[in-house]
Amino acid sequence: MWGVRQMRAILFVGHGSRDEEGNEQVRQFVQMLRPQIDKTFYVHTCFLEFGVPSVIDGIVHCVEKGATDVIVIPIILLPAGHSKLHIPAAIDEAKKRYPHVSFTYGRPLGIHDATFTILNDRLQEAGIVMDGQTAIILLGRGGSDPDANSDLYKIARLFWEQNKQAIVEPAFMGVTNPSLDEAVERCVKLGAKTIVVLPYFLFTGVLIKRLEKRVSEFQSTYSDISFVLAHYFGFHPSLQTIVLDRLQEAISNSVRMNCDTCQYRLHVAEHHHHHHHHHEH
């Protein structure tokens, strides 16, 4: 229409943590991305839970700022319930509320080459020598979605392909197995002299702080083994690369994931009307 200016907004969605430091890191990360994004875009940050604003409030904010096109980008590691169900549900609600606004939904970070740069750099920073007596526990959050859990296994395998001299074991902080304790026990039985816990986590939060305590407990229990806790992804430049790639996909409409027709989502939407969180971040 004549005289109507098209304004595009990018809404980044962080998971959110009960630990405000983790939420602040998400906001800082988006601020670091800002100079690499075209100035004509309005950029905003929201959270799935524990942080403010919520996804729907973030969308409302963008529309109130004048956005006619909202691109939603999840800053979430692996595709699970949040990216398959909860964000699409908020977008569906927004579509009803704002029929004149178009929405584009990007995909989670997923499995990306730059992930392995981050993991290798985090080990290097921790001074780890990769040999047959070194075990790396790639530690994920863990959840009830088999896709996300199996993705961690795939990442652990691909990581081992690059570092065949070390033992690489996937494990999870909660919800599913193998647990961190089980992975440590297995690494000990395999004869590891150094056990590195490599967190597959984006930012700090309740679990990272709990993990610091847990690793020092392992050190007390197994005094003849050296335990090292590597750093989470944080502000690694390659994390920016991955998120900007996902943004570019969404802008150019080449997202390889269609949640509107996903059978999993349709089934769950039909059978589960409410979602309650009992986990921590």
MARDRENBA-195374 format. One record per residue (C-alpha): x, y negated, z negated; residue number from 1; chain; residue in three letters. Coordinates in steps of 0.02 Angstrom, whole numbers. Each point is the difference from the previous one (the first is absolute). Last residue first. Example, Ala and Ser with C-alpha at 12.3 -4.5 7.8 and 13.67 -1.06 7.14 Angstrom:
<px = 684, py = 53, pz = -357, k = 2, c = A, r = SER> .
<px = -69, py = 172, pz = -33, k = 1, c = A, r = ALA> .
***
This chain:
<px = 919, py = 1205, pz = -1685, k = 281, c = A, r = HIS> .
<px = -117, py = 101, pz = -109, k = 280, c = A, r = GLU> .
<px = -135, py = 127, pz = 36, k = 279, c = A, r = HIS> .
<px = -179, py = 18, pz = -56, k = 278, c = A, r = HIS> .
<px = -85, py = -93, pz = 139, k = 277, c = A, r = HIS> .
<px = -185, py = 23, pz = 33, k = 276, c = A, r = HIS> .
<px = -77, py = 5, pz = 173, k = 275, c = A, r = HIS> .
<px = -185, py = -2, pz = 29, k = 274, c = A, r = HIS> .
<px = -107, py = 56, pz = 145, k = 273, c = A, r = HIS> .
<px = 85, py = 164, pz = 30, k = 272, c = A, r = HIS> .
<px = -89, py = 124, pz = 115, k = 271, c = A, r = HIS> .
<px = -40, py = -99, pz = 157, k = 270, c = A, r = GLU> .
<px = 152, py = -114, pz = -10, k = 269, c = A, r = ALA> .
<px = 106, py = 155, pz = -30, k = 268, c = A, r = VAL> .
<px = -63, py = 88, pz = 157, k = 267, c = A, r = HIS> .
<px = 16, py = -154, pz = 110, k = 266, c = A, r = LEU> .
<px = 175, py = -34, pz = -68, k = 265, c = A, r = ARG> .
<px = 63, py = 175, pz = 32, k = 264, c = A, r = TYR> .
<px = -81, py = 3, pz = 172, k = 263, c = A, r = GLN> .
<px = 97, py = -158, pz = 49, k = 262, c = A, r = CYS> .
<px = -106, py = -93, pz = 128, k = 261, c = A, r = THR> .
<px = 8, py = -174, pz = -78, k = 260, c = A, r = ASP> .
<px = 172, py = 35, pz = -71, k = 259, c = A, r = CYS> .
<px = 86, py = 1, pz = 168, k = 258, c = A, r = ASN> .
<px = 186, py = 21, pz = -16, k = 257, c = A, r = MET> .
<px = 130, py = -37, pz = 132, k = 256, c = A, r = ARG> .
<px = -5, py = -189, pz = -13, k = 255, c = A, r = VAL> .
<px = 41, py = -75, pz = 171, k = 254, c = A, r = SER> .
<px = -107, py = -155, pz = -10, k = 253, c = A, r = ASN> .
<px = 143, py = -122, pz = 40, k = 252, c = A, r = SER> .
<px = -28, py = -92, pz = -164, k = 251, c = A, r = ILE> .
<px = -21, py = 165, pz = -94, k = 250, c = A, r = ALA> .
<px = 158, py = 76, pz = 71, k = 249, c = A, r = GLU> .
<px = 95, py = -162, pz = -37, k = 248, c = A, r = GLN> .
<px = -59, py = 6, pz = -181, k = 247, c = A, r = LEU> .
<px = 57, py = 181, pz = -19, k = 246, c = A, r = ARG> .
<px = 170, py = -47, pz = 71, k = 245, c = A, r = ASP> .
<px = 8, py = -151, pz = -118, k = 244, c = A, r = LEU> .
<px = -33, py = 118, pz = -146, k = 243, c = A, r = VAL> .
<px = 139, py = 119, pz = 55, k = 242, c = A, r = ILE> .
<px = 129, py = -137, pz = 32, k = 241, c = A, r = THR> .
<px = -39, py = -84, pz = -167, k = 240, c = A, r = GLN> .
<px = 34, py = 166, pz = -86, k = 239, c = A, r = LEU> .
<px = 164, py = 5, pz = 96, k = 238, c = A, r = SER> .
<px = 55, py = -161, pz = -85, k = 237, c = A, r = PRO> .
<px = -7, py = 85, pz = -172, k = 236, c = A, r = HIS> .
<px = -106, py = -107, pz = -117, k = 235, c = A, r = PHE> .
<px = -63, py = 142, pz = -109, k = 234, c = A, r = GLY> .
<px = 26, py = 177, pz = 64, k = 233, c = A, r = PHE> .
<px = 26, py = 79, pz = -173, k = 232, c = A, r = TYR> .
<px = 175, py = 4, pz = -76, k = 231, c = A, r = HIS> .
<px = 94, py = 160, pz = -39, k = 230, c = A, r = ALA> .
<px = -12, py = 86, pz = -170, k = 229, c = A, r = LEU> .
<px = 157, py = 100, pz = -34, k = 228, c = A, r = VAL> .
<px = 21, py = 155, pz = -108, k = 227, c = A, r = PHE> .
<px = 172, py = 81, pz = -30, k = 226, c = A, r = SER> .
<px = -9, py = 179, pz = -61, k = 225, c = A, r = ILE> .
<px = 95, py = 70, pz = -150, k = 224, c = A, r = ASP> .
<px = -113, py = -93, pz = -125, k = 223, c = A, r = SER> .
<px = -160, py = 80, pz = 66, k = 222, c = A, r = TYR> .
<px = -130, py = -49, pz = -131, k = 221, c = A, r = THR> .
<px = 71, py = -174, pz = -36, k = 220, c = A, r = SER> .
<px = 16, py = -40, pz = 186, k = 219, c = A, r = GLN> .
<px = -177, py = 62, pz = 29, k = 218, c = A, r = PHE> .
<px = -61, py = -122, pz = -134, k = 217, c = A, r = GLU> .
<px = 94, py = -142, pz = 88, k = 216, c = A, r = SER> .
<px = -92, py = 48, pz = 161, k = 215, c = A, r = VAL> .
<px = -169, py = -4, pz = -89, k = 214, c = A, r = ARG> .
<px = 26, py = -176, pz = -70, k = 213, c = A, r = LYS> .
<px = 40, py = -71, pz = 172, k = 212, c = A, r = GLU> .
<px = -148, py = 98, pz = 70, k = 211, c = A, r = LEU> .
<px = -122, py = -84, pz = -119, k = 210, c = A, r = ARG> .
<px = 56, py = -168, pz = 67, k = 209, c = A, r = LYS> .
<px = -23, py = 61, pz = 179, k = 208, c = A, r = ILE> .
<px = -172, py = 69, pz = -46, k = 207, c = A, r = LEU> .
<px = -67, py = -160, pz = -79, k = 206, c = A, r = VAL> .
<px = 53, py = -106, pz = 147, k = 205, c = A, r = GLY> .
<px = 147, py = -44, pz = 113, k = 204, c = A, r = THR> .
<px = -15, py = -8, pz = 188, k = 203, c = A, r = PHE> .
<px = -10, py = 111, pz = 155, k = 202, c = A, r = LEU> .
<px = 17, py = 173, pz = -74, k = 201, c = A, r = PHE> .
<px = 84, py = 156, pz = 70, k = 200, c = A, r = TYR> .
<px = 110, py = 4, pz = -155, k = 199, c = A, r = PRO> .
<px = 170, py = 87, pz = 23, k = 198, c = A, r = LEU> .
<px = 40, py = 99, pz = -158, k = 197, c = A, r = VAL> .
<px = 181, py = 53, pz = 19, k = 196, c = A, r = VAL> .
<px = 62, py = 160, pz = -82, k = 195, c = A, r = ILE> .
<px = 188, py = 24, pz = -10, k = 194, c = A, r = THR> .
<px = 76, py = 168, pz = -49, k = 193, c = A, r = LYS> .
<px = -127, py = 101, pz = 97, k = 192, c = A, r = ALA> .
<px = 10, py = 188, pz = -25, k = 191, c = A, r = GLY> .
<px = -161, py = 56, pz = 87, k = 190, c = A, r = LEU> .
<px = -73, py = 38, pz = -171, k = 189, c = A, r = LYS> .
<px = 28, py = -182, pz = -51, k = 188, c = A, r = VAL> .
<px = -85, py = -59, pz = 160, k = 187, c = A, r = CYS> .
<px = -150, py = 112, pz = -38, k = 186, c = A, r = ARG> .
<px = -16, py = -66, pz = -178, k = 185, c = A, r = GLU> .
<px = 8, py = -179, pz = 65, k = 184, c = A, r = VAL> .
<px = -135, py = 37, pz = 130, k = 183, c = A, r = ALA> .
<px = -114, py = 78, pz = -131, k = 182, c = A, r = GLU> .
<px = 22, py = -149, pz = -116, k = 181, c = A, r = ASP> .
<px = -37, py = -121, pz = 144, k = 180, c = A, r = LEU> .
<px = -162, py = 93, pz = 36, k = 179, c = A, r = SER> .
<px = -22, py = 119, pz = 145, k = 178, c = A, r = PRO> .
<px = -146, py = -22, pz = -1, k = 177, c = A, r = ASN> .
<px = -151, py = -116, pz = 4, k = 176, c = A, r = THR> .
<px = -85, py = -142, pz = -96, k = 175, c = A, r = VAL> .
<px = 163, py = -76, pz = -63, k = 174, c = A, r = GLY> .
<px = 177, py = -61, pz = 28, k = 173, c = A, r = MET> .
<px = 27, py = 112, pz = 152, k = 172, c = A, r = PHE> .
<px = 145, py = 104, pz = 66, k = 171, c = A, r = ALA> .
<px = 98, py = 29, pz = 162, k = 170, c = A, r = PRO> .
<px = 168, py = 88, pz = -14, k = 169, c = A, r = GLU> .
<px = 157, py = -38, pz = 101, k = 168, c = A, r = VAL> .
<px = 160, py = 99, pz = -36, k = 167, c = A, r = ILE> .
<px = 150, py = -87, pz = 79, k = 166, c = A, r = ALA> .
<px = 114, py = 47, pz = 145, k = 165, c = A, r = GLN> .
<px = -141, py = -12, pz = 126, k = 164, c = A, r = LYS> .
<px = -17, py = -188, pz = -15, k = 163, c = A, r = ASN> .
<px = -83, py = -56, pz = 163, k = 162, c = A, r = GLN> .
<px = -110, py = 156, pz = 17, k = 161, c = A, r = GLU> .
<px = -30, py = -16, pz = -188, k = 160, c = A, r = TRP> .
<px = -86, py = -167, pz = 29, k = 159, c = A, r = PHE> .
<px = -110, py = 78, pz = 134, k = 158, c = A, r = LEU> .
<px = -48, py = 137, pz = -123, k = 157, c = A, r = ARG> .
<px = -35, py = -123, pz = -143, k = 156, c = A, r = ALA> .
<px = -104, py = -106, pz = 121, k = 155, c = A, r = ILE> .
<px = -100, py = 153, pz = 52, k = 154, c = A, r = LYS> .
<px = -28, py = 48, pz = -182, k = 153, c = A, r = TYR> .
<px = -57, py = -177, pz = -40, k = 152, c = A, r = LEU> .
<px = -120, py = 13, pz = 148, k = 151, c = A, r = ASP> .
<px = -71, py = 159, pz = -77, k = 150, c = A, r = SER> .
<px = -56, py = -97, pz = -154, k = 149, c = A, r = ASN> .
<px = -77, py = -138, pz = 106, k = 148, c = A, r = ALA> .
<px = -96, py = 123, pz = 108, k = 147, c = A, r = ASP> .
<px = -54, py = 109, pz = -149, k = 146, c = A, r = PRO> .
<px = -91, py = -150, pz = -79, k = 145, c = A, r = ASP> .
<px = -21, py = 26, pz = -188, k = 144, c = A, r = SER> .
<px = 150, py = -104, pz = -48, k = 143, c = A, r = GLY> .
<px = 185, py = -1, pz = -36, k = 142, c = A, r = GLY> .
<px = 104, py = -157, pz = -31, k = 141, c = A, r = ARG> .
<px = 151, py = 65, pz = 92, k = 140, c = A, r = GLY> .
<px = 171, py = 53, pz = -63, k = 139, c = A, r = LEU> .
<px = 135, py = 54, pz = 121, k = 138, c = A, r = LEU> .
<px = 109, py = 101, pz = -118, k = 137, c = A, r = ILE> .
<px = 177, py = -3, pz = 68, k = 136, c = A, r = ILE> .
<px = 117, py = 137, pz = -58, k = 135, c = A, r = ALA> .
<px = 189, py = -16, pz = 5, k = 134, c = A, r = THR> .
<px = 113, py = 151, pz = -24, k = 133, c = A, r = GLN> .
<px = 4, py = 41, pz = 186, k = 132, c = A, r = GLY> .
<px = 58, py = -175, pz = 43, k = 131, c = A, r = ASP> .
<px = -70, py = -174, pz = 30, k = 130, c = A, r = MET> .
<px = 102, py = -124, pz = -102, k = 129, c = A, r = VAL> .
<px = -116, py = -120, pz = -90, k = 128, c = A, r = ILE> .
<px = 61, py = -173, pz = -47, k = 127, c = A, r = GLY> .
<px = -174, py = -64, pz = -49, k = 126, c = A, r = ALA> .
<px = 11, py = -128, pz = 141, k = 125, c = A, r = GLU> .
<px = 35, py = 143, pz = 121, k = 124, c = A, r = GLN> .
<px = -154, py = 92, pz = -60, k = 123, c = A, r = LEU> .
<px = -110, py = -154, pz = 25, k = 122, c = A, r = ARG> .
<px = 77, py = -27, pz = 171, k = 121, c = A, r = ASP> .
<px = -40, py = 178, pz = 55, k = 120, c = A, r = ASN> .
<px = -182, py = -17, pz = -56, k = 119, c = A, r = LEU> .
<px = -22, py = -170, pz = 84, k = 118, c = A, r = ILE> .
<px = 79, py = 56, pz = 164, k = 117, c = A, r = THR> .
<px = -111, py = 154, pz = -7, k = 116, c = A, r = PHE> .
<px = -157, py = -106, pz = -10, k = 115, c = A, r = THR> .
<px = 59, py = -97, pz = 155, k = 114, c = A, r = ALA> .
<px = -44, py = 151, pz = 107, k = 113, c = A, r = ASP> .
<px = -184, py = -11, pz = -48, k = 112, c = A, r = HIS> .
<px = -115, py = 127, pz = -82, k = 111, c = A, r = ILE> .
<px = -152, py = -88, pz = -71, k = 110, c = A, r = GLY> .
<px = 0, py = -189, pz = -25, k = 109, c = A, r = LEU> .
<px = -190, py = -3, pz = -8, k = 108, c = A, r = PRO> .
<px = -101, py = -38, pz = 157, k = 107, c = A, r = ARG> .
<px = -69, py = -164, pz = 62, k = 106, c = A, r = GLY> .
<px = -184, py = -49, pz = -4, k = 105, c = A, r = TYR> .
<px = -67, py = -131, pz = 119, k = 104, c = A, r = THR> .
<px = -155, py = -100, pz = -46, k = 103, c = A, r = PHE> .
<px = -104, py = -119, pz = 105, k = 102, c = A, r = SER> .
<px = -103, py = -136, pz = -83, k = 101, c = A, r = VAL> .
<px = -173, py = -51, pz = 65, k = 100, c = A, r = HIS> .
<px = -88, py = 143, pz = -91, k = 99, c = A, r = PRO> .
<px = 63, py = -67, pz = -168, k = 98, c = A, r = TYR> .
<px = -93, py = 87, pz = -142, k = 97, c = A, r = ARG> .
<px = -28, py = 163, pz = 94, k = 96, c = A, r = LYS> .
<px = 181, py = 1, pz = 63, k = 95, c = A, r = LYS> .
<px = 60, py = -42, pz = -178, k = 94, c = A, r = ALA> .
<px = -85, py = 156, pz = -71, k = 93, c = A, r = GLU> .
<px = 79, py = 108, pz = 135, k = 92, c = A, r = ASP> .
<px = 170, py = -80, pz = -37, k = 91, c = A, r = ILE> .
<px = -19, py = 42, pz = -185, k = 90, c = A, r = ALA> .
<px = -46, py = 180, pz = 44, k = 89, c = A, r = ALA> .
<px = 149, py = 9, pz = 120, k = 88, c = A, r = PRO> .
<px = 115, py = -51, pz = -145, k = 87, c = A, r = ILE> .
<px = -72, py = 131, pz = -116, k = 86, c = A, r = HIS> .
<px = -12, py = 148, pz = 117, k = 85, c = A, r = LEU> .
<px = 149, py = 50, pz = 107, k = 84, c = A, r = LYS> .
<px = 125, py = -127, pz = -69, k = 83, c = A, r = SER> .
<px = -43, py = 29, pz = -182, k = 82, c = A, r = HIS> .
<px = -39, py = 185, pz = 18, k = 81, c = A, r = GLY> .
<px = 171, py = 41, pz = 74, k = 80, c = A, r = ALA> .
<px = 114, py = -63, pz = 139, k = 79, c = A, r = PRO> .
<px = 175, py = -22, pz = -73, k = 78, c = A, r = LEU> .
<px = 102, py = -148, pz = -58, k = 77, c = A, r = LEU> .
<px = -126, py = -139, pz = -25, k = 76, c = A, r = ILE> .
<px = 24, py = -180, pz = 52, k = 75, c = A, r = ILE> .
<px = -168, py = 9, pz = 90, k = 74, c = A, r = PRO> .
<px = -21, py = -125, pz = 143, k = 73, c = A, r = ILE> .
<px = -171, py = -79, pz = 31, k = 72, c = A, r = VAL> .
<px = -9, py = -113, pz = 154, k = 71, c = A, r = ILE> .
<px = -142, py = -126, pz = -17, k = 70, c = A, r = VAL> .
<px = -70, py = -92, pz = 153, k = 69, c = A, r = ASP> .
<px = -116, py = -150, pz = -14, k = 68, c = A, r = THR> .
<px = 97, py = -71, pz = -146, k = 67, c = A, r = ALA> .
<px = -61, py = -169, pz = -63, k = 66, c = A, r = GLY> .
<px = 75, py = -11, pz = -175, k = 65, c = A, r = LYS> .
<px = -167, py = 68, pz = -64, k = 64, c = A, r = GLU> .
<px = 28, py = 152, pz = 111, k = 63, c = A, r = VAL> .
<px = 173, py = 30, pz = -75, k = 62, c = A, r = CYS> .
<px = -65, py = -20, pz = -179, k = 61, c = A, r = HIS> .
<px = -146, py = 119, pz = 33, k = 60, c = A, r = VAL> .
<px = 125, py = 130, pz = 66, k = 59, c = A, r = ILE> .
<px = 107, py = -17, pz = -157, k = 58, c = A, r = GLY> .
<px = -156, py = 14, pz = -108, k = 57, c = A, r = ASP> .
<px = -44, py = 162, pz = 91, k = 56, c = A, r = ILE> .
<px = 175, py = 69, pz = -25, k = 55, c = A, r = VAL> .
<px = 8, py = -50, pz = -184, k = 54, c = A, r = SER> .
<px = 86, py = -163, pz = -50, k = 53, c = A, r = PRO> .
<px = 77, py = 39, pz = -120, k = 52, c = A, r = VAL> .
<px = 99, py = 150, pz = -62, k = 51, c = A, r = GLY> .
<px = -54, py = 158, pz = -94, k = 50, c = A, r = PHE> .
<px = -73, py = 78, pz = 158, k = 49, c = A, r = GLU> .
<px = 6, py = -4, pz = 189, k = 48, c = A, r = LEU> .
<px = 95, py = -163, pz = 3, k = 47, c = A, r = PHE> .
<px = 2, py = -162, pz = 101, k = 46, c = A, r = CYS> .
<px = 127, py = -108, pz = 94, k = 45, c = A, r = THR> .
<px = -32, py = -141, pz = 125, k = 44, c = A, r = HIS> .
<px = 77, py = -62, pz = 162, k = 43, c = A, r = VAL> .
<px = -83, py = -126, pz = 119, k = 42, c = A, r = TYR> .
<px = 72, py = 31, pz = 172, k = 41, c = A, r = PHE> .
<px = 53, py = -145, pz = 114, k = 40, c = A, r = THR> .
<px = 174, py = -1, pz = -79, k = 39, c = A, r = LYS> .
<px = 45, py = 165, pz = 85, k = 38, c = A, r = ASP> .
<px = 69, py = 124, pz = -127, k = 37, c = A, r = ILE> .
<px = 186, py = 16, pz = -39, k = 36, c = A, r = GLN> .
<px = -2, py = -150, pz = -120, k = 35, c = A, r = PRO> .
<px = -140, py = 84, pz = -99, k = 34, c = A, r = ARG> .
<px = 85, py = 167, pz = -33, k = 33, c = A, r = LEU> .
<px = 93, py = -64, pz = -154, k = 32, c = A, r = MET> .
<px = -164, py = -73, pz = -67, k = 31, c = A, r = GLN> .
<px = -80, py = 172, pz = 25, k = 30, c = A, r = VAL> .
<px = 139, py = 80, pz = -104, k = 29, c = A, r = PHE> .
<px = -22, py = -131, pz = -137, k = 28, c = A, r = GLN> .
<px = -186, py = 41, pz = -10, k = 27, c = A, r = ARG> .
<px = 37, py = 187, pz = -11, k = 26, c = A, r = VAL> .
<px = 133, py = -33, pz = -133, k = 25, c = A, r = GLN> .
<px = -127, py = -100, pz = -101, k = 24, c = A, r = GLU> .
<px = -116, py = 150, pz = 0, k = 23, c = A, r = ASN> .
<px = 140, py = 111, pz = -70, k = 22, c = A, r = GLY> .
<px = 42, py = -128, pz = -134, k = 21, c = A, r = GLU> .
<px = -185, py = -1, pz = -48, k = 20, c = A, r = GLU> .
<px = 13, py = 179, pz = -64, k = 19, c = A, r = ASP> .
<px = -174, py = 74, pz = 14, k = 18, c = A, r = ARG> .
<px = 47, py = 17, pz = 183, k = 17, c = A, r = SER> .
<px = -72, py = -45, pz = 169, k = 16, c = A, r = GLY> .
<px = -1, py = 99, pz = 161, k = 15, c = A, r = HIS> .
<px = 48, py = -147, pz = 108, k = 14, c = A, r = GLY> .
<px = -112, py = -56, pz = 144, k = 13, c = A, r = VAL> .
<px = 67, py = -129, pz = 122, k = 12, c = A, r = PHE> .
<px = -134, py = -109, pz = 80, k = 11, c = A, r = LEU> .
<px = 54, py = -78, pz = 164, k = 10, c = A, r = ILE> .
<px = -112, py = -141, pz = 60, k = 9, c = A, r = ALA> .
<px = -41, py = -60, pz = 175, k = 8, c = A, r = ARG> .
<px = -83, py = -165, pz = 39, k = 7, c = A, r = MET> .
<px = -96, py = -30, pz = 161, k = 6, c = A, r = GLN> .
<px = -48, py = -183, pz = 19, k = 5, c = A, r = ARG> .
<px = -180, py = -34, pz = 48, k = 4, c = A, r = VAL> .
<px = -12, py = -155, pz = 112, k = 3, c = A, r = GLY> .
<px = -79, py = 90, pz = 146, k = 2, c = A, r = TRP> .
<px = -62, py = 175, pz = -40, k = 1, c = A, r = MET> .
***
